Amino acid sequence: MLTSILSRLTSAWRGLAADERGTTTENVIWIAALAALALAVVGLLGPQILAAAKSIVFQ
């Protein structure tokens, strides 16, 4: 009985590992999080970068 249950759980676990339907959603979430992080960094450092760029004088 215990071996049968363990066998079924192992089979189900392997089936889920081979299933790649959720990776697209996971990738979209990661990309959205990284894009939000990039926008936050640009929002915080953008004015300083622009001010530094305006103070550069080419000869």
PALUM-648377 format. One record per residue (C-alpha): residue in one letter; x, y, z. Coordinates in steps of 0.001 Angstrom, whole numbers, padded with zeros to 6 digits, always signed. Each point is the difference from the previous one (the first is absolute). Layout:
aXYZ ...
//
This chain:
m+000000+000000+000000 l+002712+002488+000966 t+002050-000960-003052 s-003008+000549-002227 i-000630+003463+001426 l+003666+000905-000293 s+000056-001249-003593 r-003047+002109-000885 l+001478+003096+001640 t+003297-000500-001798 s-001811-000431-003311 a-002055+003147+000581 w+003119+001963+001024 r+001827-001028-003194 g-003045+000920-002063 l-000070+003475+001503 a+003731+000439-000558 a-000428-000801-003704 d-002967+002391-000333 e+001216+003350-001322 r-003326+001801-000277 g+000723+002209+003009 t+003411+001218-001128 t-001440+002669-002299 t-001909+001568+002872 e+003071-000226+002211 n+002139+001670-002660 v-002528+002800-000448 i-000040+000630+003752 w+003821+000111+000132 i+000190+002371-002981 a-002637+002286+001522 a+001833+000064+003330 l+003325+000805-001658 a-001623+002709-002137 a-001542+001545+003120 l+003387-000073+001692 a+001629+001676-003011 l-002672+002710-000032 a+000489+000602+003716 v+003758+000347-000437 v-000444+002386-002933 g-002567+001960+001990 l+002365+000365+002950 l+003242+000603-001882 g-001345+001577-003213 p+000091+003638+001161 q+003543-000388+001346 i+001188-001572-003235 l-001615+002758-002069 a+001529+002706+002203 a+003435-001583-000338 a-000411-000311-003751 k-000985+003679-000325 s+003073+001100+001942 i+002385-001689-002460 v+001711+002499-002251 f+001718-001128-003199 q+002941+002033-001235 
//
